[in-house]
Amino acid sequence: MKVQINKSSKINSVDFNNLNFGEICTDHMFVCDFTNGDWNEPKILPYESLKLDPSSSVFHYGQAVFEGMKAYKDDKGQTWLFRPEDNYNRLISSSIRLSIPEFPKKYFFEGLKKLLQIDSNWIKPGKGNSLYVRPFVFANTAGLSASPSKSYKFMIICSPAQSYYSGETNVKIAENYSRAAMGGVGFAKAAGNYAAQFYPTSLALQEGYQQIIWTDSYSHKYIEESGTMNIFVEINNTLITTPISDTILDGITRKSVIELCAYLKKNVEIRRLSIDELIKSSSEGTLKEMFGCGTAVVINPIKSFSYKNKKYVLPLLNNSFSSLLKEKITSIQHNISEDIFNWRYRVDS
Ligand SMILES: Cc1ncc(COP(=O)(O)O)c(C=O)c1O
């Protein structure tokens, strides 16, 4: 792999105690081009702007997918990733659905590890600190033909992150909008899925909510995901989460919560949950907790949900199950507790 080191690092100008998510990228980027039917030799280059033809198909037809993962450093300075094979596998299923050639696994892991070694100083130790890692691939053939591109660019960029208190999360259950439809691309991390959420989410924000609970596109009667997170609801001491389907992203945090619950002997049901059942459980006092989960915040407790202008408030808990889950997962991520599930992936320095 060709490596070109950045001679003017910007790390000393970064205030690591005051980071806004995704605003600053590290000094290097991993780049690999697909041309003439094959992936070329990958490179690590100083982070810089790209030059693209304005007719590149990504700008017009949105042929692009991405991933999101985090690297952590323990107190001994060792870097770890969390279940990166799952990110790679999801990148491949997203790519297949978007007609993007599969990026080789060998290149993915070599590039990822090398980039984390070179930009290692950007990963700060301590719980709460991490380096957000963003692999992505997009179509860059010049030309306006609405057909799969002939050339692509795969890249990995990284951005230092801190865990932040996400504040009270009051969510609105979608009555008309949907994030995804059966037969569509909701299960894939397709760039366009996120653009399509911005407008309904901005309307919800204006109304004072922090997120939307997406409902199924066919009936709007069943809950699907919360914002860009998978959702869990605790009713009668059982956690319920929506099954993976065309419309649900197969979240790695969701998978980890389910596996952790089996270990903790907490009952989990993987089934559809209707808005009627959710409201009934709230009225009957059997609804205990609701939370979203994903790489960015791990676990995001929901304080209230609103449906058809009526607000339902969740009980205030001192020792919530969601906070226990967060503690267990983050301790594994930061190499504080034993890795009983074999989730950690060591990145040699
Ligand atoms: C739509 C959506 N759902 C769920 C998730 C959570 O997935 P993960 O736990 O792998 O981050 C994400 C974030 O990646 C997402 O974008």
The ligand as a MOL file (V3000), in Angstrom:
LIG
                    3D

  0  0  0     0  0            999 V3000
M  V30 BEGIN CTAB
M  V30 COUNTS 16 16 0 0 0
M  V30 BEGIN ATOM
M  V30 1 C -30.9490 3.7940 10.1390 0
M  V30 2 C -30.0420 3.2660 11.1790 0
M  V30 3 N -30.5060 2.3830 12.0630 0
M  V30 4 C -29.7210 1.8490 13.0270 0
M  V30 5 C -28.4000 2.2210 13.1530 0
M  V30 6 C -27.5470 1.6030 14.2180 0
M  V30 7 O -26.5920 0.7340 13.6620 0
M  V30 8 P -25.2240 0.4560 14.4020 0
M  V30 9 O -25.5680 -0.0640 15.7620 0
M  V30 10 O -24.5500 -0.5840 13.5720 0
M  V30 11 O -24.4930 1.7270 14.4570 0
M  V30 12 C -27.8780 3.1730 12.2720 0
M  V30 13 C -26.4950 3.6430 12.4040 0
M  V30 14 O -25.6070 3.1220 11.8020 0
M  V30 15 C -28.6950 3.6860 11.2460 0
M  V30 16 O -28.2180 4.5740 10.3580 0
M  V30 END ATOM
M  V30 BEGIN BOND
M  V30 1 1 1 2
M  V30 2 1 2 3
M  V30 3 2 2 15
M  V30 4 2 3 4
M  V30 5 1 4 5
M  V30 6 1 5 6
M  V30 7 2 5 12
M  V30 8 1 6 7
M  V30 9 1 7 8
M  V30 10 2 8 9
M  V30 11 1 8 10
M  V30 12 1 8 11
M  V30 13 1 12 13
M  V30 14 1 12 15
M  V30 15 2 13 14
M  V30 16 1 15 16
M  V30 END BOND
M  V30 END CTAB
M  END
